Amino acid sequence: MTRLNQWTVPHSGRWEYAMKITIYGKPDCPYCLMAKDLGEVLEAQGKAEVEYIDLQEQGIDRPALEAITGRPAPTIPQILVNGQYLGGYTEMNKALGGI
């Protein structure tokens, strides 16, 4: 399992969080909005950099999303952490909600 809470010390000597979360979702999806909200909280706390990608806006269909994640995508959101597949909102909240 990938460590999701890796810290780095850049040349400035200040601790910074080295986590990039990418959320693929749609605006009419409640779980997508909850994932986006959790991502915004983590970003505001300086714990992650978050990118929300609107599937409809970007024209990404299910086969394209599956190609991006490398996994079947029966539901949304689909979430990657540091480029590695994490799962959906439930997995994101379980893995990252407590940090």
ZINOR-V778607 format. One record per pair of residues at least 12 apart in sequence whose ideal C-beta (glycine too) atoms are under 6 Angstrom apart, sorted by the first residue. I is the first residue (numbers start at 1). J is the second residue. D is the distance in Angstrom with one decimal. If there is no record, write none. Layout:
i j d
I J D
I J D
//
This chain:
i j d
2 84 5.1
4 81 5.5
4 95 5.5
5 99 5.7
6 18 5.4
17 47 4.6
19 48 4.3
20 49 5.0
20 82 5.5
21 39 5.4
21 48 5.0
21 50 4.7
21 81 5.5
22 51 4.9
22 80 4.4
23 35 5.0
23 36 6.0
23 39 5.8
23 52 4.9
23 77 5.2
23 79 5.3
24 53 5.0
24 55 5.8
24 65 5.9
24 77 5.9
24 78 4.5
25 76 5.2
25 77 3.9
26 55 5.3
26 56 5.6
29 76 5.5
31 89 4.2
32 76 5.7
32 77 4.4
34 89 5.3
35 77 4.7
35 89 4.4
35 92 5.5
36 52 5.1
65 78 6.0
69 85 5.2
71 85 5.4
75 88 5.8
77 89 5.8
79 92 5.0
//
